[in-house]
Amino acid sequence: MINSMQKVGFVLFLSGTVLFGFMHLAIALYIPHLRGWSDPPGKLVIVLNDIVGWTPYILSITFMVVGALTVFYCLWAKRMYEEEGKVEDDPV
């Protein structure tokens, strides 16, 4: 079970990273078409509002955080099982 959770964590972290990269690519491609921006929100916020990119941007950060926490939890749980002498065999 821990190994399968760890794989899910890796997939979440990787998909969040890829989505984050694609969002920054979309932002970089849209900036030349930007007419103007005000200084307090900045270019990033203006572009995210124009391309309606807040949902995937926040989702990518959420995927990365949840994936990293899942991987760290699985590594911690494996270490605790090994210290107790209970090595869990996961066939998956």
VOZAVO-241502 format. One record per residue (C-alpha): residue number from 1; residue in three letters; x, y, z. Coordinates in steps of 0.1 Angstrom, whole numbers, plus 5000, padded with zeros to 4 digits. Example, Ala and Ser with C-alpha at 12.3 -4.5 7.8 and 13.67 -1.06 7.14 Angstrom:
BEGIN
<r num="1" residu="ala" xx="5123" yy="4955" zz="5078"/>
<r num="2" residu="ser" xx="5137" yy="4989" zz="5071"/>
***
This chain:
BEGIN
<r num="1" residu="met" xx="5000" yy="5000" zz="5000"/>
<r num="2" residu="ile" xx="5028" yy="5024" zz="5008"/>
<r num="3" residu="asn" xx="5045" yy="5018" zz="4975"/>
<r num="4" residu="ser" xx="5013" yy="5025" zz="4956"/>
<r num="5" residu="met" xx="5007" yy="5057" zz="4975"/>
<r num="6" residu="gln" xx="5043" yy="5067" zz="4968"/>
<r num="7" residu="lys" xx="5037" yy="5061" zz="4931"/>
<r num="8" residu="val" xx="5005" yy="5083" zz="4933"/>
<r num="9" residu="gly" xx="5026" yy="5110" zz="4950"/>
<r num="10" residu="phe" xx="5052" yy="5109" zz="4922"/>
<r num="11" residu="val" xx="5025" yy="5111" zz="4895"/>
<r num="12" residu="leu" xx="5008" yy="5140" zz="4913"/>
<r num="13" residu="phe" xx="5041" yy="5159" zz="4917"/>
<r num="14" residu="leu" xx="5052" yy="5152" zz="4881"/>
<r num="15" residu="ser" xx="5018" yy="5162" zz="4866"/>
<r num="16" residu="gly" xx="5018" yy="5194" zz="4888"/>
<r num="17" residu="thr" xx="5053" yy="5203" zz="4875"/>
<r num="18" residu="val" xx="5043" yy="5197" zz="4839"/>
<r num="19" residu="leu" xx="5011" yy="5218" zz="4843"/>
<r num="20" residu="phe" xx="5031" yy="5245" zz="4860"/>
<r num="21" residu="gly" xx="5055" yy="5246" zz="4831"/>
<r num="22" residu="phe" xx="5028" yy="5247" zz="4805"/>
<r num="23" residu="met" xx="5011" yy="5276" zz="4824"/>
<r num="24" residu="his" xx="5044" yy="5296" zz="4824"/>
<r num="25" residu="leu" xx="5048" yy="5288" zz="4787"/>
<r num="26" residu="ala" xx="5013" yy="5302" zz="4780"/>
<r num="27" residu="ile" xx="5021" yy="5332" zz="4801"/>
<r num="28" residu="ala" xx="5053" yy="5339" zz="4782"/>
<r num="29" residu="leu" xx="5035" yy="5335" zz="4749"/>
<r num="30" residu="tyr" xx="5008" yy="5360" zz="4759"/>
<r num="31" residu="ile" xx="5030" yy="5387" zz="4773"/>
<r num="32" residu="pro" xx="5039" yy="5402" zz="4739"/>
<r num="33" residu="his" xx="5002" yy="5408" zz="4733"/>
<r num="34" residu="leu" xx="4997" yy="5426" zz="4766"/>
<r num="35" residu="arg" xx="4986" yy="5462" zz="4761"/>
<r num="36" residu="gly" xx="4995" yy="5475" zz="4795"/>
<r num="37" residu="trp" xx="4996" yy="5466" zz="4831"/>
<r num="38" residu="ser" xx="4994" yy="5484" zz="4864"/>
<r num="39" residu="asp" xx="5022" yy="5480" zz="4889"/>
<r num="40" residu="pro" xx="5005" yy="5467" zz="4920"/>
<r num="41" residu="pro" xx="4991" yy="5434" zz="4905"/>
<r num="42" residu="gly" xx="5020" yy="5430" zz="4881"/>
<r num="43" residu="lys" xx="5023" yy="5413" zz="4847"/>
<r num="44" residu="leu" xx="5017" yy="5377" zz="4860"/>
<r num="45" residu="val" xx="4983" yy="5386" zz="4876"/>
<r num="46" residu="ile" xx="4972" yy="5406" zz="4846"/>
<r num="47" residu="val" xx="4981" yy="5378" zz="4822"/>
<r num="48" residu="leu" xx="4964" yy="5351" zz="4844"/>
<r num="49" residu="asn" xx="4933" yy="5372" zz="4845"/>
<r num="50" residu="asp" xx="4933" yy="5378" zz="4807"/>
<r num="51" residu="ile" xx="4939" yy="5341" zz="4798"/>
<r num="52" residu="val" xx="4916" yy="5328" zz="4826"/>
<r num="53" residu="gly" xx="4945" yy="5308" zz="4839"/>
<r num="54" residu="trp" xx="4940" yy="5309" zz="4876"/>
<r num="55" residu="thr" xx="4924" yy="5275" zz="4879"/>
<r num="56" residu="pro" xx="4951" yy="5255" zz="4862"/>
<r num="57" residu="tyr" xx="4978" yy="5276" zz="4879"/>
<r num="58" residu="ile" xx="4965" yy="5270" zz="4914"/>
<r num="59" residu="leu" xx="4957" yy="5234" zz="4905"/>
<r num="60" residu="ser" xx="4993" yy="5228" zz="4894"/>
<r num="61" residu="ile" xx="5007" yy="5242" zz="4927"/>
<r num="62" residu="thr" xx="4982" yy="5221" zz="4946"/>
<r num="63" residu="phe" xx="4992" yy="5189" zz="4927"/>
<r num="64" residu="met" xx="5029" yy="5196" zz="4935"/>
<r num="65" residu="val" xx="5023" yy="5202" zz="4972"/>
<r num="66" residu="val" xx="5000" yy="5172" zz="4977"/>
<r num="67" residu="gly" xx="5024" yy="5150" zz="4957"/>
<r num="68" residu="ala" xx="5054" yy="5161" zz="4977"/>
<r num="69" residu="leu" xx="5036" yy="5156" zz="5010"/>
<r num="70" residu="thr" xx="5024" yy="5121" zz="4999"/>
<r num="71" residu="val" xx="5060" yy="5111" zz="4989"/>
<r num="72" residu="phe" xx="5074" yy="5124" zz="5021"/>
<r num="73" residu="tyr" xx="5047" yy="5107" zz="5042"/>
<r num="74" residu="cys" xx="5054" yy="5074" zz="5024"/>
<r num="75" residu="leu" xx="5091" yy="5077" zz="5030"/>
<r num="76" residu="trp" xx="5085" yy="5085" zz="5066"/>
<r num="77" residu="ala" xx="5061" yy="5055" zz="5070"/>
<r num="78" residu="lys" xx="5086" yy="5031" zz="5054"/>
<r num="79" residu="arg" xx="5113" yy="5043" zz="5077"/>
<r num="80" residu="met" xx="5090" yy="5038" zz="5107"/>
<r num="81" residu="tyr" xx="5080" yy="5003" zz="5096"/>
<r num="82" residu="glu" xx="5117" yy="4993" zz="5090"/>
<r num="83" residu="glu" xx="5126" yy="5006" zz="5125"/>
<r num="84" residu="glu" xx="5099" yy="4985" zz="5141"/>
<r num="85" residu="gly" xx="5110" yy="4955" zz="5120"/>
<r num="86" residu="lys" xx="5078" yy="4953" zz="5101"/>
<r num="87" residu="val" xx="5087" yy="4955" zz="5065"/>
<r num="88" residu="glu" xx="5055" yy="4956" zz="5044"/>
<r num="89" residu="asp" xx="5056" yy="4936" zz="5012"/>
<r num="90" residu="asp" xx="5036" yy="4954" zz="4985"/>
<r num="91" residu="pro" xx="5031" yy="4933" zz="4954"/>
<r num="92" residu="val" xx="5022" yy="4963" zz="4933"/>
***
